[in-house]
Amino acid sequence: MVLSRVTHSIQEIENWDGSGHSRKVMQNEFINPALFVNNRQRLGSLMIPNSLAVVNSNDTPVTNADGSLALPPNSDLFYLSGVQQEQSILLLYPDAMDENHREILFLREPTPLAEIWEGRKLTKERARAETGIKTVEWLSTFPALFHRLMCESEHVYLNSNEHKRATIETETREARFVRDTQTRYPLHHYERLARLLHQIRVVKSDLEIELIRKACQITDDGFRRVLNFVKPGVNEREIEAEFAHEFIRQGGRFAYLPIIGSGRNACVLHYIENSERCAKGELILLDVAASFRNYNSDLTRTIPVSGKFSRRQKAVYKAVLSVLRASIAGLVPGKTVRTWQAEAEQLIERECVNLGLLTLRDIKRQNPDCRAVRKYFMHGLGHPIGLDVHDVGFTTQPMQAGWVMTVEPGIYIPEEKMAVRLENDVLLTENGPVDLMGQIPIEVDEIEALMNR
């Protein structure tokens, strides 16, 4: 069964059991299951013969006393199944003798008590429809069935968080499963599932790109709402509330903790207090974006509190915008992120000279390992984005068509209590970059006109 759109409603979904019989399964839209079917096929094609792979859901994070936070979906589990329910397990065994064992989803069994306290859980029927997986079992059957399939398989892919910037201080559900499995079955050949998932997740399919486009569109609407709202005296948190209103209204959420920094706060790269009043004459840096169905966007805009840039602010803004345009044009398959970064630093270096921030002497005397421009532009130019804001992928290798990259140059001038950063999300193709945020206001005249409308 091939579905043409990225999401489908209750009237449009067919039960994915091979029968072709239409069945209503849920009230809200969910992602076209063809996405997850394709993702599992891509992974299976890379697995060693006679191997199985297991992916677990994340733990529900706790707070204090008896409190807990919302479950953060395991991006790998979601990528392969669309499931984000607690305690779920996905087992893939492409070469299993019994075809019913080639894809198995294990779920927490719904109970009346859980439904009263926590709401509706996935039924087997609904899970088949949402995931395209025929074999759905309750968690109680996992130990015996897992043992049987481990006895049949030779290689086992286990998962872990291998993002190079990850800080892992708490043992995860996945880590506990890895330890237990290797203890029980010490003679198997173990492989790293993350190596395969990083390879395929970084190249986005058409359905994934459409979900990212939707997140970008919601972000656009939120930004336009804020342009009509900002004026001297508003608090940074009030601006955050305007974004939240628009994102939630459209079925989205914040992709990350919003950064809304006015004046000197904009020079703090990960400023998240969002608690100060915005003063006349200042700039506000807005690093705020929406997530839709777990696919993220990432936007940064810098706007004048008073609705009009000063001459100096406009000069810095146009310098950063020029680098953004050039860096977007420079996103081509075959180039490394390191080369792309170096090109941007050279452009920003030139702009800093024009702005009087650096001199040619500074550049001539600089340490090649610590360029003078790093005083005013000290972070990376961009990163892959998708199910994670800083998405997985081998960024030491040349970029490929299908990558979606953020592009975020900036110039930070603490001594002038000012910073400008601009950021769009861009799809790499063989025919040139496609700016997924090209419709979001960014030109000086456009920003001023919308703020003063």
N, C-alpha and C positions, 0 to 999 in steps of 0.2 A: 504494500500500500504506500503510495507516494503522495505526500501532502505538499501543497504548493506555498502555503503561507507560514509565517514564523510562529503565530499563535492562532489558536482555534477556540471557539466557544462551545458551550454545551450542545448547541444544535448541530455542530459541524464535526465533532469527534466520533470516529468509529472505534468500537472495541478492537484492540489490536490482538486478535486471537486467530487470525487467518481465515475466519469465516466470512468476513465482509458484512456481517450483520450490524446495523447501526444500533448504538446503545448510548443513552445519556449517562454521563459519568460524573459530572461536577458542574458547579454553577459558574466558576470563574475561568477566565482564559488560562491556558497553560501552553508551554512551548511545544511546537511541532515535534513529536517524538522521532521523526526522521533524523533530526539533529543528533540524538543520542545513539540511534542505530548506526549511523555513519561513523560516529566517534569510536564506537566499540569495534567496528570493522577495521578502522584505521589502526587501532591499537593491536588487534589480533593479527594483522598482517606483519607486525614487527616482532611478535613474540616467538621465542625459540620453539621448535616442535616439541609436542608433549609437555607443555608447560601450562600452569594455571596462575592466575593473578587474583589477589584479594584486596579490596579497598573498603575501609571502615568509615563510618560517619565520625564527625568530631564529637568530643565531649561537650555537654552543656556547661558553660562557664558559671561558676558560683561566685557570689559576692560575699556577704556577711550574714550571720545568723542563718535563717533558712532561705535566703534570697538566691536568685539565679538570674542570669541574663538570657536573652534570646539565643537560640542555638545558631552559631555561625556555620553555614553549610560547608562541608568539605568540598573544596572546588573540584578535586579530582573525581569524587563520587558523583557530584552534580554533572560534571562534564560527560561522564559515561552513562548516566542514567536519568538525570533530572530530579533525583531524589534528594531531599534535604531534611528528612525526618530522623530523629534521634535513634541510635542503636542499629541503624541499617547497615547491611553488609552486602557488597556485590562480589560475586565470584565469577570469573571468566575462565573457561577451559575450552578453547577452540577445537582441540583435537579429541575431546571426550568421545568415547565409543557411543554412549547414549546421547543423542542430540538434545535431549531435555536437560542435560547437565552442562551444556556449552555456555549458557548464560543463566545464572541463578541469582535472584534478588531475595535476600532474607530481611523480613520486616518484623517489628514489634507487633504482636497480635492485638488488635483492638479489643477493648473491654468496655462494658457500660460505665464502670467507675472512671476509667481514663477519659472517656468521652465527656463525662460530667465535669471533671476538673480541668481537662486540657483541650477539649474539643475533638473534632473528628480526626481520626488517623486513617492512613492509607489502607484500603481494602485490597485484596488481591486483584479484583477486577479493575479497580481504579488505577492501581500500580501498573498493570499490563497496558492500559490505555495510555498512560503518561510516559512510559519508558520504552515500549516496544519489546519488553522482555516477557517471554511466554511463561517461563517457570518462576513462579513467585511462591516462596515458602515462609513459614513463621520461624522466628529465631530459635525456637526450641528444637528445631530439626537440624540446626547448623552443625553441632559437634559431630554427630554420626555421619552426616553426609560429607562434611569436610574431610573426616578421617578416610572415608572410602575413596574420595577423589585424590587425596594425597598419596594413597597407596598405589593409585594408577599412574600418577604423574611422576616426572623425573625432575623437572625444573619448576621453581616457584618464584614468582615476582611478588615481592613485598614492598610496601610503600613507606615513604618518609618525606618530611619537608626538607628539600634540598635547595631551596632558594638561597643564593649566596649571601644575602643580607639578613637571613632569618636569625633571630635570637631565641633559642629554645631552652627555657629554664624549667618547664613543667612537663612531666611525662604525659604524652598524649595517648588517646585510645589506640591509635595506630601503632605507637611504639610498644605499648603493652602487648598487643597482638603479635608483633614481630618477635618480641622476646619469648613469649609463650610458644609460638609455633616452632622457632628454632630449637627450643629446649625439647619439645616433644618429638620433633623430626630432624635430628641432627645430621642425617646422612643425605638429605636432599641437596641439590644444587640451587643456591639462592641467587636471585638476580634483583637489580634495583629497578623498580617500576618507574620511579621518578625520571630516570634517563629517557625512557620512551615517551612518557607524558609531556615532558618539557619539549621534546622534539615535535610532537603533533599539536600540542595546545597553542604554541606560538603562531602557527599558521591558521588563520581564521577561515571558516567556511562561510558561504553566502548567508546562511541562516544566522550565524553568529554576528556577522557584520550588520545584519538588519537589526538585531537586538541592541548592538552598540549604537547604531543610528538612532534608535528609539530613545535610548538613554541620553544621547546628545540633544535630541529634540526637546525632551523634558527640561534639560539643563538650559537650553535656549529660552524656553518660556519662563523659567525661574529668573534668569538674568534680566530679561526684559521687564519683568515685574519689579525687580530691584531698581532698575534705572528710573522707573517712575516713582520710586519711594524715597530714595536717598536725598537728604538735604542736611545742612548744618544742624547739629544738635541731636540727631538720631544716635542711638546706641548700636554698637556693633552687633549685639545680640538681637536687636530688632531686625536687622538685615538678615541675620540667620533665620529668624522666624518667617520672613517673607519667602525665602528659598524653601523652607520646610513646608509651608502652606502649598506651594505650587507642586513640589515633588510628590508629597503624599496624596494630594488631590488627584494626581494622574497615575497613581499606582506605583510610584517609584519611592526611593529613599535616598538618603545621603550615601554616596559611594565611599566616603571617608569623613573623618571629623573635619568640618568646615573651618577654613582659615579666613578670617575676616579682620584684616589688620589695617588700621588707619594710622597715618603719620609714621612715626618711628616703629610702630608695631609691625609694619610691613617688612621691615628689615630682619625680622625673626622668621626663619624659614618655616618652622612648624609652630607658629603662634596659633593657639586654639582657645585662649581665654575668652576672646570675643566679648569683652566687658566694658570697653571705654567708649566715651562719646566722640563722635566724629566732628572735628572742628572745621570751620570755614577756612578755605585755602589749602587743606590737606588733600592728599590722595588716599584712596582706600584700595588695598590689594584684596581681591576676592578669589580665593582658590577653593571653589565650591562646585560640585558636580553631582549628578544623579546616577543612581544604579537602577536598572530595570531588569527584572527576572534574573538577578544576580550578575548581569553583565554591566560593566562599569564604563562611565565616561570620566574625563578629567579636564576641567576647564580652569584657566586663570585669566582674569581681566583686572585692569587697574583703572579706576575712574575717579574724577574730581568730586569731592564732597559738595562743592558749590555749583557743580554742573558745567564748569568751564575750566580748562587747563590754563595755568599760567604759561608764560613764554618758556621758562626753564623746564617746567613739567612736560610741556609739549615736545621740547627738544629731546628729552630723555625718552619719552614715550615713542616718538618716531624712530629713534635709534634702535630701540628694542623691537619695534614692529618690523623694521628693515631686516634685522637678523632673523626674526621669525619667518618672514617670507623666504629668505634665502635658504634657511635650514629646512623648510618644508620642501623646497625645490630640490634640495640635496638628498632627500630620502629616496634612494634608488637601490634596487636589488643588487647584491654583490659588494656593497660598501660595508665596512665594519662600523660599529657604533663608535669605536675609538677614533677612527678617522673623521667621522661625522662630527664628533665632539670637538676635535682639534680645529676643524674648519670654522665652527661656530665661535670658538674662543678667539681665533684670529679676527673674525668680523667684529666681535664685541671689543676687542683690543683697539681696533681702529676707531670704533665709535667712542670709546672712552678718551682717546686722544682728542677727537673733535669736540668732546664735551668739556675738555680741560681737566679731566680726572687723572689722566696719565700723560707723561711726556715721552717723546721719542728716546730720551736718555734713560727713562725708567725701563723701557722695553729693551734697549741695547744692553743694559746692565743686569737684566733679570736672570734668575736661575732657571734653566730650562725645565727643571723638575718642579719648580714653584713659580709659575708665570705671574707677572705683575697683575694681569687681568683678574687673577683669582681673588684679589681684594674686593672686586666689585661684582664678580660672577663666580661663585664658589661651589656650584652644584652641577650635576649632570644635565645634559641638554634634553634628555627624554628617556623613556622606558616603554617596554611593551605593556599593553593594557588589554584586559579581557575579563575573565572571571575573577581575577585579582587585579587591583589597581596597579600594583607593581607585579605584572604577570610573569609567569615562568617562561623560560626560553634560554637558549644558549647565546647570550649576547656577546660572547667572544668570537662567535662565528659570523660570517657575512650575513647581512639581512636578506630576507627573501620576500617575494611577492606573497601577500596574504598576512604579513605582519601588520598590526595596528600599533603605531608608536605615538606617544605624546611628544610634543615639541614645545619646550618651555624655557626660552632664554630670558634673562633678566639682568637688570643693573640695579645694585643696591648701594645707596649713598647715606649711611647712618648720620654722617655729619650734617647733611641737609634734611634729615628726618624724612627721607623719601626713598621709595623703591618702586620700580616698575617691573612686573613680570607678566608675560603674555603666554598663553598656552592653548593649543588646539590638538585634537586627536586626528591622526592622519593614517590612511590605508596605503600601503605600498602595493603597486601593481607593475606589471611589465610595461604598461603604457604611461607611466608617470604617477606621482602621488595624488591621492584623492583626499581632500580636506573634508573630514566628516563634520567639522564645525564651521565650514565656510560661510554658513548663513547667519552665524551669531555675530552681532555687532562688534566691530573692533576698530574701525577707522575713527580718528579724532572727531571729525565733523559729525559722523553718525552717532557717536556716544553723546556729544554735546547736544545734538538735536533731540535725541530721545529723552535726555534728562530734563530738557527745558520745554518739552512739548506741553 
